[in-house]
Amino acid sequence: MNNIYSINLLNNSPLEQFEVTNIFSIQFPIFGYFTLTLTNLALYSIIILTLILGLHYLGNNENKLIPSKWSLVLESLYATISGIVRDQIGSNNERYLPFIYSIFCLILIANLVGNIPYNYTITTSIIVSIGASVIIFIGVTILGLITKKISFFSHFVPEGCPLGLAPLLSLIELISYSARAFSLGIRLFANMVAGHSLLKVLSTFLIKFFKSENLFISIIAVVPFSIFCALSLLELAVSFIQAYVFTLLTSSYIKEAIESH
């Protein structure tokens, strides 16, 4: 009986929606039993890539006299990201705009797709969030080394610090700088997981309320249902905010890597 209760509890866990599961596998005996597996993470990554390319194809105005609605939306997003790049990195460094814009579109579309019920949110996978954060950190560090060369390491020595405290303060600065490799991804991961978990818990309680044969309990369920709707709208806002924050911080990291002191 306890085992059955544990299984039911596991199935109703709000964290099960974040599990990476296999959809199907194909085995190739001729290649030494090589197995090709498609997971929900891989499937939704392909879907999101297709959506991004499809939306930009629909928003293409090269052969149109009057811009479409999709074109206006994409142009507004592009202008917003272009403004971030100019403000953070500088108008002379707009070569980083395609990279920043691609990150914004990827995170935004991934978050919005995850808000659709029964869909998988790839940004709730720590592999995706932390992986993207670490890759950006490594890229920014290499960019700083190429741009500033040996003077790049001056960031880790606070200006005007006493010689005796220099090793300790440099170590602190190094740890603080290295934390960027995880801070971007953890912020995105934590916010998306927290929001989706809360919605899962509330939806589970709402189902029990609405299934009740007691009319009074069903009427009371209107209150938590209103809260659920408000949180759903908040989660949509968080999807945009997290994409914006990730993009803004990435731009600021690039600025610090290339600017001269």
C-alpha positions as CSV (number, residue, x, y, z in Angstrom):
1,M,0.0,0.0,0.0
2,N,2.8,2.4,0.8
3,N,4.5,1.6,-2.5
4,I,1.3,2.5,-4.4
5,Y,1.0,5.8,-2.4
6,S,4.7,6.6,-3.2
7,I,4.1,6.0,-6.9
8,N,1.0,8.2,-7.0
9,L,2.9,10.9,-5.1
10,L,5.7,10.7,-7.6
11,N,3.3,10.9,-10.6
12,N,1.7,14.0,-9.1
13,S,4.9,15.7,-8.3
14,P,5.2,19.2,-9.8
15,L,8.8,18.4,-10.7
16,E,8.0,15.6,-13.1
17,Q,7.2,18.1,-15.8
18,F,10.9,19.0,-15.9
19,E,12.2,15.5,-16.5
20,V,14.0,14.7,-19.7
21,T,12.3,11.5,-21.1
22,N,12.9,9.4,-24.1
23,I,10.2,9.5,-26.8
24,F,11.5,6.8,-29.0
25,S,14.8,5.0,-29.7
26,I,16.2,3.4,-32.9
27,Q,18.9,0.8,-32.7
28,F,21.3,0.1,-35.5
29,P,22.9,-3.3,-35.0
30,I,25.0,-2.9,-38.2
31,F,26.9,0.0,-36.4
32,G,27.7,-1.9,-33.3
33,Y,24.3,-1.5,-31.7
34,F,24.4,2.3,-32.0
35,T,21.2,3.7,-30.5
36,L,19.6,6.9,-31.7
37,T,17.3,8.4,-29.0
38,L,14.9,11.3,-29.3
39,T,14.1,13.0,-26.0
40,N,11.5,15.6,-25.2
41,L,14.3,18.1,-24.8
42,A,15.6,17.4,-28.3
43,L,12.1,17.4,-29.8
44,Y,11.2,20.8,-28.4
45,S,14.6,22.2,-29.3
46,I,13.8,21.3,-32.9
47,I,10.3,22.7,-32.6
48,I,11.6,26.0,-31.2
49,L,14.2,26.3,-33.9
50,T,11.5,25.7,-36.5
51,L,9.2,28.3,-34.9
52,I,12.0,30.9,-34.9
53,L,12.9,30.4,-38.5
54,G,9.3,30.2,-39.5
55,L,8.3,33.4,-37.8
56,H,11.2,35.3,-39.4
57,Y,10.3,33.8,-42.8
58,L,6.7,35.1,-42.3
59,G,8.0,38.5,-41.3
60,N,10.2,38.9,-44.4
61,N,9.2,42.1,-46.2
62,E,11.5,41.8,-49.2
63,N,8.7,41.0,-51.6
64,K,5.9,42.9,-49.9
65,L,4.9,46.5,-50.3
66,I,2.9,46.6,-47.0
67,P,4.5,45.1,-43.9
68,S,2.6,42.3,-42.2
69,K,1.7,42.1,-38.5
70,W,4.5,39.6,-37.9
71,S,6.9,41.9,-39.6
72,L,5.9,44.8,-37.3
73,V,6.3,42.6,-34.2
74,L,9.7,41.3,-35.3
75,E,10.9,44.8,-36.2
76,S,9.9,46.1,-32.8
77,L,11.8,43.3,-31.1
78,Y,14.8,43.9,-33.3
79,A,14.7,47.6,-32.5
80,T,14.5,46.8,-28.8
81,I,17.5,44.5,-28.9
82,S,19.4,46.9,-31.1
83,G,18.8,49.6,-28.5
84,I,20.2,47.4,-25.8
85,V,23.3,46.6,-27.8
86,R,23.9,50.3,-28.5
87,D,23.4,51.3,-24.9
88,Q,25.4,48.5,-23.4
89,I,28.1,47.7,-25.9
90,G,28.2,50.9,-28.0
91,S,27.1,52.0,-31.4
92,N,30.5,51.0,-32.8
93,N,30.1,47.4,-31.7
94,E,26.8,46.4,-33.4
95,R,28.6,43.4,-34.9
96,Y,27.4,41.6,-31.7
97,L,23.8,42.4,-32.5
98,P,23.0,39.1,-34.4
99,F,24.3,37.0,-31.5
100,I,22.4,39.0,-28.9
101,Y,19.2,39.0,-31.0
102,S,19.5,35.2,-31.5
103,I,19.8,34.6,-27.7
104,F,16.8,36.8,-27.0
105,C,14.6,35.0,-29.6
106,L,15.7,31.5,-28.4
107,I,14.9,32.2,-24.8
108,L,11.7,34.1,-25.5
109,I,10.2,31.5,-27.8
110,A,11.3,28.6,-25.5
111,N,9.7,30.3,-22.5
112,L,6.4,31.1,-24.4
113,V,6.2,27.5,-25.8
114,G,6.6,26.2,-22.2
115,N,3.6,28.2,-21.1
116,I,1.3,26.2,-23.3
117,P,-0.2,23.4,-21.2
118,Y,1.4,19.9,-21.5
119,N,4.4,21.3,-23.3
120,Y,8.0,21.0,-22.2
121,T,10.1,24.1,-21.3
122,I,13.7,23.6,-22.4
123,T,14.8,26.5,-20.3
124,T,13.8,24.5,-17.2
125,S,16.5,22.0,-18.1
126,I,19.7,22.8,-16.2
127,I,21.7,21.4,-19.1
128,V,20.3,24.1,-21.4
129,S,20.3,27.1,-19.0
130,I,23.7,26.4,-17.3
131,G,25.2,25.2,-20.6
132,A,24.3,28.4,-22.4
133,S,25.6,30.5,-19.4
134,V,28.9,28.7,-19.4
135,I,29.4,28.9,-23.1
136,I,28.7,32.7,-23.0
137,F,31.1,33.0,-20.1
138,I,33.9,31.2,-22.0
139,G,33.2,33.2,-25.2
140,V,33.3,36.5,-23.3
141,T,36.5,35.5,-21.5
142,I,38.2,34.6,-24.8
143,L,37.0,37.8,-26.3
144,G,38.5,39.8,-23.4
145,L,41.8,38.0,-23.7
146,I,42.0,38.6,-27.5
147,T,41.0,42.3,-27.1
148,K,43.0,43.3,-24.0
149,K,45.6,40.6,-23.9
150,I,47.6,40.6,-20.7
151,S,45.8,43.8,-19.4
152,F,42.6,41.6,-19.1
153,F,43.9,40.3,-15.8
154,S,44.0,43.8,-14.3
155,H,40.2,43.3,-13.6
156,F,41.2,40.9,-10.8
157,V,43.4,43.5,-9.0
158,P,41.3,46.3,-7.5
159,E,42.8,49.7,-8.2
160,G,44.6,51.3,-5.3
161,C,44.5,48.2,-3.0
162,P,47.4,47.6,-0.6
163,L,50.0,45.2,-1.8
164,G,49.5,42.9,1.2
165,L,45.7,42.5,0.4
166,A,46.2,42.1,-3.3
167,P,46.3,38.3,-3.3
168,L,43.2,38.0,-1.2
169,L,41.2,40.6,-3.1
170,S,42.3,39.2,-6.4
171,L,41.1,35.8,-5.3
172,I,37.7,37.3,-4.3
173,E,37.5,39.1,-7.7
174,L,38.3,35.9,-9.5
175,I,35.6,34.0,-7.7
176,S,33.1,36.8,-8.3
177,Y,34.0,36.8,-12.0
178,S,33.8,33.0,-12.3
179,A,30.4,33.0,-10.7
180,R,29.1,34.6,-13.9
181,A,29.5,31.2,-15.6
182,F,26.5,30.0,-13.6
183,S,24.6,33.1,-12.5
184,L,23.0,33.7,-15.9
185,G,21.7,30.2,-16.2
186,I,20.7,29.7,-12.6
187,R,18.6,32.9,-12.7
188,L,16.8,31.8,-15.8
189,F,16.5,28.2,-14.6
190,A,15.2,29.1,-11.1
191,N,12.6,31.6,-12.2
192,M,11.1,29.3,-14.9
193,V,11.1,26.2,-12.6
194,A,9.5,28.1,-9.7
195,G,6.7,29.6,-11.8
196,H,5.9,26.3,-13.6
197,S,6.0,24.4,-10.3
198,L,3.6,26.8,-8.6
199,L,1.2,26.6,-11.6
200,K,1.3,22.8,-11.4
201,V,0.5,22.8,-7.7
202,L,-2.4,25.2,-8.1
203,S,-3.8,23.3,-11.1
204,T,-3.7,20.0,-9.2
205,F,-5.8,21.6,-6.3
206,L,-8.2,23.2,-8.8
207,I,-8.9,19.9,-10.4
208,K,-9.8,18.4,-7.0
209,F,-12.0,21.4,-6.3
210,F,-13.9,21.3,-9.5
211,K,-14.4,17.5,-9.3
212,S,-16.1,17.9,-5.9
213,E,-19.8,17.1,-5.8
214,N,-20.3,19.7,-3.1
215,L,-21.7,22.9,-4.8
216,F,-20.3,25.2,-2.1
217,I,-16.7,23.9,-2.7
218,S,-17.1,24.3,-6.4
219,I,-18.1,27.9,-6.0
220,I,-15.2,28.6,-3.6
221,A,-12.9,27.3,-6.3
222,V,-13.5,30.5,-8.3
223,V,-11.1,32.3,-5.9
224,P,-8.0,30.0,-6.5
225,F,-9.0,29.8,-10.2
226,S,-8.7,33.6,-10.4
227,I,-5.3,33.4,-8.7
228,F,-4.3,30.7,-11.2
229,C,-5.3,33.0,-14.1
230,A,-3.3,35.9,-12.6
231,L,-0.3,33.8,-12.1
232,S,-0.5,32.5,-15.7
233,L,-0.4,36.1,-16.9
234,L,2.5,36.7,-14.6
235,E,4.3,33.7,-16.0
236,L,3.9,35.2,-19.5
237,A,5.4,38.4,-18.3
238,V,8.3,36.5,-16.6
239,S,9.0,34.8,-20.0
240,F,9.6,38.2,-21.6
241,I,11.5,39.6,-18.5
242,Q,13.9,36.6,-18.3
243,A,14.7,36.8,-22.0
244,Y,15.3,40.6,-21.6
245,V,17.5,40.2,-18.4
246,F,19.5,37.4,-20.0
247,T,20.1,39.5,-23.1
248,L,20.9,42.6,-21.0
249,L,23.5,40.9,-18.8
250,T,25.1,39.2,-21.7
251,S,25.5,42.6,-23.4
252,S,27.0,44.1,-20.3
253,Y,29.5,41.2,-20.0
254,I,30.6,41.8,-23.6
255,K,31.0,45.5,-22.8
256,E,33.2,44.8,-19.9
257,A,35.3,42.4,-22.0
258,I,36.0,44.8,-24.8
259,E,36.0,48.3,-23.2
260,S,39.3,49.9,-22.4
261,H,40.2,51.3,-19.0
